[in-house]
Amino acid sequence: MSLSFPAHLKHGGNLNRILELKDGGCNSSETQECFELGGVRLKAVNGDFPLLANLAEMTRKAVPKQVVKAYLRKRQSPAPQPT
C-alpha cells in the first residue's frame, strides 16, 4: 500500500503530534483522548500505537497543532481548589 501525498502529510503530522504529547508527559491513554478531541481514534496495544492498526486512521485526518497545545495547557493547569 502506497500513500498519496496528502495521506503522507497527515500521517507525518500525526506522528509529530504523538511525539509532542509524549514530550509533554502524556501517556498512551491521554494521547488517545487528545486525538479523539481532534477526530482521530487511535488503537493502543500495551501502551503503544501499532503502525498497521492505526495507518488508515492516521492518514484519514490530521490532528491540528492547536488541539494538542490546548490539551497540554489544560493538562498542565492546576486543578481548581474547592472553596
C-alpha positions as CSV (number, residue, x, y, z in Angstrom):
1,M,0.0,0.0,0.0
2,S,1.5,3.3,-1.0
3,L,0.3,6.5,0.5
4,S,-0.9,9.5,-1.5
5,F,0.9,12.8,-0.9
6,P,-1.9,14.2,1.3
7,A,-2.1,11.0,3.3
8,H,1.6,11.0,3.8
9,L,1.4,14.6,5.1
10,K,-1.4,13.7,7.5
11,H,0.5,10.7,8.8
12,G,3.7,12.6,9.3
13,G,1.8,15.4,11.1
14,N,0.0,12.9,13.4
15,L,3.3,11.3,14.2
16,N,4.6,14.7,15.2
17,R,1.5,15.3,17.4
18,I,2.1,12.0,19.2
19,L,5.7,13.0,19.8
20,E,4.7,16.4,21.1
21,L,2.2,14.7,23.5
22,K,4.9,12.3,24.7
23,D,7.4,15.1,25.2
24,G,4.6,16.9,27.2
25,G,4.4,13.9,29.6
26,C,1.3,12.3,28.2
27,N,0.8,8.5,28.4
28,S,-1.0,6.5,25.7
29,S,-4.5,6.9,27.2
30,E,-4.0,10.7,27.3
31,T,-2.7,10.7,23.7
32,Q,-5.8,8.7,22.7
33,E,-8.0,11.2,24.5
34,C,-6.3,14.2,22.8
35,F,-6.5,12.6,19.3
36,E,-10.2,11.8,19.9
37,L,-10.7,15.5,20.5
38,G,-9.2,16.1,17.1
39,G,-11.4,13.5,15.5
40,V,-8.9,10.6,15.2
41,R,-9.4,7.3,17.0
42,L,-6.1,5.6,17.8
43,K,-5.8,2.0,18.8
44,A,-3.3,1.3,21.6
45,V,-1.8,-2.1,22.5
46,N,0.1,-2.4,25.7
47,G,0.7,1.4,25.8
48,D,1.9,1.6,22.2
49,F,0.3,2.6,18.9
50,P,0.8,-0.2,16.3
51,L,1.5,1.3,12.8
52,L,-0.6,-1.0,10.7
53,A,-3.5,-1.0,13.1
54,N,-3.6,2.8,13.0
55,L,-2.4,3.6,9.5
56,A,-5.9,4.1,7.9
57,E,-7.0,6.4,10.8
58,M,-3.7,8.4,10.9
59,T,-3.8,9.1,7.1
60,R,-7.6,10.0,7.1
61,K,-7.3,13.2,9.2
62,A,-4.6,15.3,10.7
63,V,-5.0,16.4,14.3
64,P,-4.3,20.2,14.4
65,K,-1.4,21.5,16.4
66,Q,-3.8,23.8,18.2
67,V,-5.7,20.8,19.6
68,V,-2.5,19.3,21.1
69,K,-1.4,22.7,22.5
70,A,-4.8,23.3,24.1
71,Y,-4.8,19.7,25.6
72,L,-1.3,20.2,27.1
73,R,-2.3,23.6,28.5
74,K,-5.4,22.1,30.1
75,R,-3.5,19.1,31.4
76,Q,-0.8,21.3,33.0
77,S,-3.1,23.8,34.6
78,P,-3.7,23.3,38.3
79,A,-7.0,21.8,39.3
80,P,-9.5,24.2,40.8
81,Q,-9.4,24.2,44.6
82,P,-12.7,23.7,46.5
83,T,-13.8,26.7,48.4
